[in-house]
Structures are given as structure tokens and as C-alpha cells.
């Protein structure tokens, strides 16, 4: 059954409501230019109550290794998602401690091919739409490009997924499609998710 990852979480009450929907992975963005920057919550007593939350994903963009380890340890993240130009060597090193998700920005088949250098350095890929932003654009890439992916590393599908996309996602039927990453098109405002929209697509995908 396809896994559901909700990314860009910032509000603790909202996170609890989302957890009740049966979400599998919870993404926290530790990239200060992002409107969904989550670092300030790590220092709060309320955030510590969420430490028991399973499958927390700490998301970084071109961050140094020491800082990533510090943040991941503080929030007890199970996984690290790398959304910048991180090297395969760094991915491999981090994979000794964490489940590593390497984001690949996609516009055409050539971008899919770039993942080859990371295929022995991470646990999952996340295919997202190539834009000047590091994710959260709300734009889709051409999902037909995924047919050119023939490696054995599972991937998350990201980029512009909306509440009405369940049928299209189910029709992909790619053997390595592991999960979907939901973010900007499920928001009331940056960092606050609309649980009604999330519930709709989760119910349709988990049937």
C-alpha cells in the first residue's frame, strides 16, 4: 500500500490532527528561507511531546553535516531528506545513521538519469518538480517521465500533488513507487495543512 508523507509541518496541534489520519511520514523543513521553516519549534516544550511521533523526516538544503546531525538528534528524526546539491559521498555517510531520502528535481528524462550517481548512497529517491525553489512550488512535472526510471530504489512522488490526484496516482502503477509527498496544495497557509483535503486523498489511496 502506498505510503503518505506530509511535509512542511510547523504547528503542533495540526500535526496531531494529521497523525490521526494515518499519515506514515512527517516532514519538518530545516531550511531557514522556507516559509515552512520548523527549527523554532524544536526549542519548545510542546515540540518535545511529539518526540514519540514515528517516522519524522528532517529536510535539509545544502546544510553541513554537523548541523544536520545536531538537528536530527534533537528532534529524534528517523530519516533525513536532502533537497539540495548534496554529494553522493555525504548521502552515503548519513545513511549509516539515518534513512536517507535524496530529492531529485525533474523536468525531463535527463534529470531522472542524474539519480544514477546516488543509487548506492540513499534508501529512497524523491522526484520533485524542477523550479528555482527547493520544493513547495505547487507545480507538477510530467509523470510520464517516470517510465524511464528502471532502478531498484523505491521513490516518493512529489510536486504539485493535489486532493483530486488519487486516481492519477493509482494509475501510475510503477513498481518502485513507494509513497507520495504532500505539501503546498494541502495548506490553509504555509505550514498549516487542511486535514479535510488530506483525508480525501488518503482515503482514496488507501482503499
NORWO-V549251 format. One record per backbone hydrogen bond with DSSP energy under -0.5 kcal/mol. CO is the residue of the C=O (numbers start at 1). NH is the residue of the N-H. If there is no record, write none. Layout:
co nh
CO NH
CO NH
This chain:
co nh
3 5
3 180
4 24
4 25
5 7
5 182
6 27
10 12
11 15
12 16
13 17
14 18
15 19
16 20
18 21
18 23
19 22
25 6
25 27
26 57
27 9
28 30
28 59
29 38
31 34
34 37
36 29
38 41
38 42
39 42
39 43
40 43
41 44
44 48
45 49
46 49
47 50
48 51
50 53
55 26
56 58
56 78
56 79
57 28
57 59
58 81
59 30
60 83
64 68
65 69
66 70
67 71
68 72
69 73
70 74
71 75
72 77
73 76
78 99
79 58
80 101
81 60
81 83
82 103
87 91
88 92
89 93
90 94
91 95
93 96
94 97
94 98
98 100
99 80
99 101
100 102
100 123
100 124
101 82
101 103
102 126
104 128
106 130
108 111
108 112
109 113
110 114
111 114
112 115
113 116
114 117
115 118
116 119
118 121
118 122
124 102
125 156
126 104
126 128
127 158
128 106
129 131
133 131
133 135
141 143
142 145
143 146
144 147
145 148
146 149
148 150
152 154
154 125
155 178
155 179
156 127
157 181
162 165
165 169
166 170
167 171
168 172
169 172
169 173
174 177
176 155
176 178
178 3
179 157
180 5
180 182
182 7
183 186
184 187
186 194
189 188
189 192
191 10
191 11
191 193
192 188
192 189
193 195
194 198
195 199
196 200
197 201
198 202
199 203
200 204
201 205
202 206
